[in-house]
Amino acid sequence: MRHLLGVDFGGGASKATLLNEKGEIVCTSTAEYPMYYPHPGWAEQDPEELYRAFADNIRRILSVSGVQSGDIAAIALDGGTHIAVLLDEWDRVIRPAIYWSDIRSVRQCQLLQPFREEIMQKSFNVPGPLWTLPQLMWIRTEEPENFRRIRHILFLKDYIRFRLTGEYATDSIEAMGALLYDCERETWDPWLCELAGINIDWLPQVRRPTDAAGRLQAEACAETGLSPETSICIGATDTVMEVTASGAIRRGQATLKLATAGRICVITNQPIVDPLLVCYRHVVPGLWYPGTATKTCAAAMRWYRDVLGEGEQLRAAKSGEDAYHLIDMAALKVPPGSDGLIFHPYLQGEITPYPDPALRASFTNVSSFHTKGHFDRSVMEGVAYSMRGCLDALKRMGVEISDEVRLIGGGSKSALWRQIIADVLGIPLRRSLTDDSSIGSALLAGVASGVFADFAQGVEICSRTGELVEPREENRGVYDDGYCLYQEIHDALAGIYDRLNG
């Protein structure tokens, strides 16, 4: 039986998923690595640590599954976009990769404002700190010695694939995330590269996600255990792989993502360009998945667990339970609305509906009456209010959602959080059981290698859904009121955050 391997690189871990040709999950493996925060508002990753996590995952997959490496027909990688890896003339990594949530390039974005319309016309997106263009401008100004050493620019998952094949290449979706790409001409744009101060020859060749990406090199096979006969394709970015894995490959379908970031993506047959949207191509030719984005979603819950959940972590270590489950259990005892405690999840600024890198997180209306469970629930509700802002932005633009919304991302594993999201947004959500981006990459590898005839067949074989979460009418009033207060608090504090962080 032929097998397919998909590997994702997320904010804190890499996950590998092995599928058989029936679309069944044979084995998974996860390897964590740190995110570095060297200064307030900064976020970086070490590409070498990600490569080691990749190699560990592959060796573990082969060991645990018992599948021979020669039985893996194809492999595809995915990861977060906007994460550039800079290489010198000897292909050595020059500095840690700036993560997409990093906000150090605010000043560079301000310098780009006079060119905002021209940039949006070419790239279909507007300048912000998450894009590679202003990040490169920052490096040119603040780290000129590092900037002078640049000879190649890859992106995170493309760097891992480069270590496997030795080829400099990226996909057309990833290229859009650099803000250096002319989306209509489908080529790197000289003017945008000039704004960044880079040589256009430093950028990789742009290919289709399903294109072959060269042969696995002997050294890479020795490090990972992969067979040189396994084909590797170009791959794509993590969100489009999650969207595909969930089965959203037709116009009008939509996904709501509870992951590091929160996103609502709607499948369209044309790009929708708006300052409040992030617009990308789909892996299915002719389709797009424009969407809104809240910058800190499940990342807010992880921060909350790590910083304020020491008690749950200690109990979990002793009992073998999951710390997030313990947080859920406490939050379940608190009524909807958290008795007036409101959380804003702007740990690293925000995108939609407030494109403001100066915003920060807050708990508002704290009283001595509130318990730890109130804080637990308010974090979930605060992210839900932020997602409602994303949904409202789409509605104002007239973006049509004609099918049920698929709920995806690690946060969707929480039954309580699923219900809170449905209640706050007032829409039914169908949980996807195959939403992991590594599954999407394995599916893509199947299409690229001919195991599946096309994406429609791949989705039919691999994609599975779970329960439908209906909004509870009895919670509508409290959450409508809470959302209005959430917006008013933002409006009241935005100026203060600008003075503190602008």
C-alpha positions in Angstrom: 0.0 0.0 0.0 1.3 3.5 -0.9 1.6 6.0 1.9 1.7 9.8 2.0 3.6 12.0 4.4 2.7 15.6 5.4 4.7 17.7 7.7 3.7 21.1 9.3 5.8 23.7 11.0 3.8 25.7 13.5 4.6 28.3 16.1 5.8 25.9 18.7 6.0 22.5 17.2 6.3 20.5 14.0 3.8 17.7 13.3 4.1 14.9 10.8 1.1 12.8 9.6 1.4 9.6 7.7 -1.7 8.6 5.6 -2.3 5.5 3.6 -3.9 5.6 0.2 -7.3 5.1 1.8 -7.0 8.4 3.6 -6.5 6.7 7.0 -4.1 8.1 9.5 -1.4 5.5 10.1 0.8 7.5 12.5 1.5 11.0 13.7 4.5 12.5 15.5 5.0 15.9 17.1 8.3 17.6 18.1 8.3 20.9 19.9 10.8 23.8 19.6 10.9 27.2 21.3 9.7 30.5 20.1 12.2 33.3 21.1 11.1 36.7 22.3 14.3 38.7 22.6 12.6 42.0 23.0 8.9 43.1 23.7 6.9 42.6 20.5 9.6 40.5 18.8 9.2 36.8 17.9 11.8 34.6 16.3 12.5 31.0 15.4 15.7 29.1 14.8 15.5 27.3 11.4 18.0 24.7 12.5 15.8 23.7 15.5 12.9 23.2 13.1 15.0 21.0 10.8 16.0 18.8 13.8 12.4 18.6 14.8 11.5 17.5 11.2 14.2 14.8 11.2 13.1 13.5 14.7 9.5 13.3 13.5 10.3 11.4 10.4 12.5 8.9 12.3 9.8 8.4 14.9 7.1 8.0 12.2 9.1 5.2 10.5 9.9 3.5 13.8 6.4 3.5 15.3 4.4 2.8 12.1 6.6 0.0 10.8 6.1 1.4 7.3 9.2 1.1 5.1 10.5 4.3 3.8 10.3 3.0 0.3 6.5 2.6 0.7 6.1 6.4 1.1 5.1 7.6 -2.3 5.4 11.4 -1.7 6.0 14.0 1.0 4.9 17.7 1.2 5.7 20.4 3.8 3.8 23.4 5.0 4.3 26.2 7.5 3.4 29.7 8.5 4.0 32.3 5.8 5.9 35.6 6.1 8.8 33.8 7.8 11.9 34.5 5.8 15.1 32.5 6.2 18.2 34.5 5.1 21.2 32.6 3.8 24.8 33.7 3.0 26.9 32.7 0.1 27.7 29.4 1.8 24.0 28.7 2.4 24.4 29.3 6.1 21.5 30.8 8.1 22.5 34.4 8.9 20.1 35.2 11.8 16.9 33.7 13.4 13.8 33.9 11.2 11.4 36.7 12.1 8.0 35.2 12.9 4.9 36.6 11.3 3.5 37.8 14.7 6.6 40.0 15.2 5.8 43.7 15.3 9.3 45.3 15.2 8.9 46.7 11.7 6.1 49.2 12.6 8.2 52.2 11.6 9.0 50.6 8.2 5.3 50.1 7.6 4.8 53.8 8.3 7.5 54.5 5.6 5.5 52.4 3.2 2.2 54.2 3.7 2.8 56.6 0.7 2.9 53.6 -1.5 0.1 51.7 0.1 -2.3 51.7 -2.8 0.4 50.6 -5.3 1.5 47.9 -3.0 -2.0 46.6 -2.5 -2.7 46.7 -6.3 0.3 44.5 -6.9 0.3 42.2 -3.9 -3.5 42.1 -3.1 -2.5 42.9 0.5 -1.5 46.0 2.5 1.8 46.6 4.4 1.8 45.5 8.0 4.5 44.1 10.4 3.6 40.5 9.6 4.9 40.8 6.0 8.4 40.1 4.8 8.9 43.4 2.9 8.9 45.6 6.0 10.8 43.0 8.0 13.6 43.1 5.4 13.6 46.9 5.5 14.1 46.6 9.3 17.1 44.3 8.9 18.6 46.6 6.3 18.4 49.5 8.7 19.0 47.9 12.1 21.3 45.0 11.1 23.3 46.3 8.1 26.1 43.7 8.5 23.6 40.8 8.4 21.8 42.4 5.4 25.0 42.7 3.4 25.6 39.0 3.9 22.3 37.9 2.2 22.6 35.9 -1.0 19.4 33.8 -0.8 16.0 34.3 0.7 13.9 31.3 1.4 10.8 30.8 3.6 10.6 28.5 6.5 9.2 25.3 5.1 11.1 26.0 1.8 14.4 26.1 3.8 13.6 22.7 5.3 12.9 21.4 1.8 16.1 23.0 0.6 18.0 21.0 3.2 16.4 17.9 1.7 16.9 18.6 -2.0 19.3 21.5 -2.4 16.9 23.5 -4.6 15.9 27.1 -4.0 12.1 27.2 -4.6 8.8 28.3 -3.1 5.1 28.1 -4.0 2.9 30.9 -5.4 0.9 31.1 -2.2 4.0 31.6 0.0 5.3 34.1 -2.5 2.2 36.3 -1.9 3.1 36.4 1.8 6.4 38.1 1.1 4.6 41.3 -0.2 7.3 41.2 -3.0 5.2 39.4 -5.6 3.0 40.7 -8.4 -0.1 38.6 -8.1 -1.5 39.3 -11.6 1.8 38.8 -13.4 2.7 35.9 -11.1 6.3 37.0 -10.7 8.6 38.7 -8.2 8.2 42.5 -8.7 11.3 44.6 -9.2 9.8 47.7 -7.7 8.7 45.9 -4.5 12.2 44.4 -4.2 13.6 47.9 -4.6 11.5 49.1 -1.7 13.0 46.3 0.4 16.5 47.1 -0.9 17.1 43.5 -2.0 18.4 41.9 -5.2 15.6 40.1 -7.0 18.0 37.3 -7.8 18.1 36.4 -4.1 14.5 35.2 -4.2 13.6 31.6 -5.0 11.9 30.3 -8.1 8.1 30.3 -7.8 6.4 27.0 -8.6 2.9 25.5 -8.2 2.3 23.7 -4.9 1.9 20.3 -6.7 5.1 20.6 -8.7 8.0 18.2 -8.1 10.8 19.7 -6.0 13.8 17.6 -6.9 15.2 14.4 -5.5 16.0 13.8 -1.8 19.8 14.0 -1.3 21.8 11.2 0.3 22.7 13.3 3.4 19.1 14.2 4.0 18.0 10.5 3.7 20.7 9.5 6.2 19.5 12.1 8.7 15.8 11.3 8.4 15.5 7.7 7.2 13.6 8.7 4.1 14.1 6.8 0.8 15.6 8.6 -2.2 12.8 7.1 -4.2 10.1 9.1 -2.3 9.1 12.2 -4.3 8.8 15.6 -2.7 6.6 18.4 -3.9 6.8 22.1 -3.5 4.0 22.3 -0.9 2.2 25.4 0.4 1.3 27.4 3.5 -0.3 26.0 6.7 -3.7 27.8 6.4 -4.5 26.7 2.9 -3.5 23.2 3.9 -5.9 23.3 6.9 -8.6 24.7 4.6 -8.1 21.9 2.1 -7.9 19.2 4.8 -11.2 20.3 6.2 -12.8 19.8 2.7 -13.3 23.5 1.9 -12.5 23.4 -1.8 -15.7 24.9 -3.4 -16.9 28.5 -3.8 -19.0 29.6 -0.8 -17.5 27.2 1.7 -15.8 28.7 4.7 -13.5 27.8 7.6 -13.2 29.2 11.1 -9.7 28.6 12.6 -8.8 28.4 16.2 -5.1 28.1 16.1 -2.1 30.3 16.9 -4.0 32.9 15.0 -7.7 32.9 14.4 -9.0 33.2 10.9 -12.3 33.1 9.0 -11.6 32.2 5.3 -14.2 32.1 2.6 -13.6 30.3 -0.7 -14.1 32.5 -3.7 -13.4 32.3 -7.4 -11.6 35.7 -7.5 -9.4 37.7 -5.2 -11.1 40.1 -2.7 -8.7 43.0 -1.9 -9.4 45.0 1.2 -7.2 46.5 3.9 -8.9 44.3 6.6 -8.5 41.1 4.6 -5.5 38.7 4.0 -6.0 37.4 0.5 -4.3 34.3 -0.9 -4.7 31.8 -3.7 -6.1 28.4 -3.0 -4.2 25.2 -4.0 -7.2 24.4 -6.2 -6.6 26.2 -9.4 -8.9 29.2 -10.0 -9.9 29.5 -6.3 -8.9 32.0 -3.6 -9.4 32.0 0.2 -9.6 35.7 1.3 -10.1 36.0 5.0 -10.0 38.0 8.2 -7.5 37.3 10.9 -7.2 37.9 14.6 -3.5 37.8 15.5 -3.7 36.0 18.9 -6.2 33.1 19.2 -5.1 29.8 20.6 -1.8 31.5 21.3 -3.7 33.6 23.9 -4.8 30.4 25.6 -1.3 29.0 25.5 0.1 32.2 27.0 -2.5 32.1 29.7 -1.7 28.4 30.5 2.0 29.1 30.6 2.0 32.3 32.5 -1.1 32.1 34.7 -1.9 28.4 34.7 0.9 27.1 36.9 -1.6 25.4 39.2 -3.3 23.5 36.3 0.1 22.5 35.0 1.2 21.1 38.3 -2.0 19.2 38.7 -1.8 17.9 35.2 1.8 16.7 35.8 0.7 14.7 38.9 -2.6 13.3 37.5 -1.7 12.8 33.9 -4.6 15.0 32.8 -4.3 17.8 30.3 -3.9 21.3 31.7 -6.3 22.7 29.1 -8.9 20.2 30.2 -8.5 21.4 33.7 -9.0 25.0 32.6 -12.1 24.0 30.7 -13.6 22.3 33.8 -13.2 25.4 35.9 -14.5 27.6 33.1 -17.6 25.4 32.8 -18.7 26.5 36.3 -18.8 30.1 35.3 -21.9 31.6 33.5 -21.8 33.0 30.0 -20.4 36.5 30.1 -17.9 35.6 32.9 -19.9 37.9 35.3 -18.7 41.0 33.5 -15.0 40.1 33.2 -13.8 40.9 29.7 -10.5 39.9 28.0 -9.0 41.5 24.9 -6.5 39.1 23.2 -4.1 41.6 21.6 -0.9 40.2 23.0 1.0 41.1 19.7 -1.3 43.8 18.3 -4.2 43.0 16.0 -5.2 42.6 12.4 -9.0 42.5 11.9 -11.0 44.5 12.5 -8.4 46.7 14.2 -5.2 46.8 12.1 -3.2 48.2 15.0 0.2 46.8 16.1 0.1 49.0 19.2 -2.8 47.2 20.9 -2.2 45.0 23.8 -4.1 42.4 25.9 -6.1 43.3 28.9 -8.6 42.0 31.5 -11.2 44.6 32.2 -13.7 45.0 35.1 -11.8 42.7 37.5 -13.3 42.4 41.0 -12.6 40.5 44.1 -15.7 38.4 43.3 -14.0 36.9 40.2 -12.3 33.4 40.5 -9.7 31.7 38.5 -12.5 30.1 36.5 -13.8 33.5 35.5 -10.4 34.3 34.0 -10.4 30.9 32.3 -13.7 31.5 30.6 -13.1 35.2 29.8 -10.0 34.3 27.7 -12.1 32.0 25.6 -14.9 34.6 25.3 -12.4 37.4 24.5 -11.0 35.4 21.5 -14.6 34.7 20.5 -15.5 38.4 20.5 -12.4 39.0 18.4 -13.6 36.4 15.9 -17.0 38.0 15.8 -15.2 41.2 14.7 -13.7 39.2 11.9 -17.1 37.8 10.8 -18.7 41.3 10.9 -15.9 42.6 8.7 -16.7 40.0 6.1 -20.4 40.7 6.3 -19.8 44.5 5.7 -17.8 43.6 2.6 -20.7 41.5 1.3 -18.6 38.3 1.2 -21.0 35.4 0.8 -20.9 32.3 2.9 -23.3 29.9 1.2 -22.3 26.7 3.0 -21.8 25.6 6.6 -18.7 26.9 8.3 -16.0 24.2 9.1 -14.4 24.7 12.5 -10.7 23.9 12.4 -7.6 24.3 14.5 -6.3 22.9 17.8 -8.7 25.1 19.8 -11.7 23.3 18.3 -10.8 20.3 20.4 -12.4 22.1 23.4 -16.1 21.4 23.5 -16.6 24.4 25.7 -14.7 26.8 23.4 -16.6 25.4 20.4 -19.9 26.3 22.0 -18.7 29.7 23.1 -17.6 30.5 19.5 -20.9 29.4 18.1 -22.8 31.4 20.7 -20.9 34.6 20.3 -21.0 34.5 16.5 -24.5 33.2 16.3 -23.8 30.7 13.5 -23.7 26.9 13.4 -20.3 25.4 13.1 -19.4 21.9 11.7 -16.3 20.5 13.4 -13.7 19.1 11.0 -12.0 15.9 12.2 -9.2 16.2 9.6 -8.3 19.9 9.8 -4.6 19.5 10.6 -2.4 21.1 8.1 -0.1 18.1 8.0 -3.1 16.1 6.8 -3.6 18.7 4.1 0.0 18.4 3.1 -0.3 14.6 2.9 -3.4 15.1 0.7 -1.4 17.5 -1.5 1.4 15.0 -1.8 -1.2 12.5 -2.9 -2.5 14.8 -5.7 1.1 15.7 -6.7 2.2 12.1 -7.0 -1.0 10.8 -8.7 -2.2 8.7 -5.7 -5.4 10.9 -5.9 -6.7 12.1 -9.3 -7.4 15.6 -8.1 -8.2 17.6 -4.9 -11.9 16.6 -5.1 -11.0 12.9 -4.9 -8.4 13.6 -2.2 -11.0 15.4 -0.1 -13.6 12.7 -0.7 -11.1 10.1 0.6 -9.3 12.0 3.3 -11.7 14.6 4.8 -14.0 13.8 7.7 -16.3 15.9 9.8 -17.8 15.7 13.2 -20.7 17.2 15.2 -22.6 20.3 14.3 -22.4 23.0 17.0 -25.6 25.1 17.1 -25.6 28.5 18.8 -27.7 28.5 22.0 -30.5 31.1 21.8 -30.5 31.6 25.6 -26.9 32.9 25.4 -27.5 35.4 22.6 -28.4 38.4 24.7 -25.5 38.2 27.2 -23.0 37.8 24.3 -24.5 40.5 22.2 -24.2 42.9 25.2 -20.7 41.6 26.0 -19.6 42.2 22.4 -20.8 45.8 22.5 -18.8 46.4 25.7 -15.8 44.6 24.1 -15.8 47.1 21.3 -16.3 50.1 23.6 -13.4 49.0 25.7 -11.2 48.8 22.6 -12.2 52.3 21.6 -11.5 53.7 25.0 -8.1 52.1 25.4 -6.7 52.3 21.8 -5.3 55.8 22.3 -3.6 54.7 25.6 -1.9 51.7 23.9 -0.8 54.0 21.0 1.0 56.2 23.6 2.5 53.3 25.3 3.6 51.3 22.3 3.2 53.4 19.2 
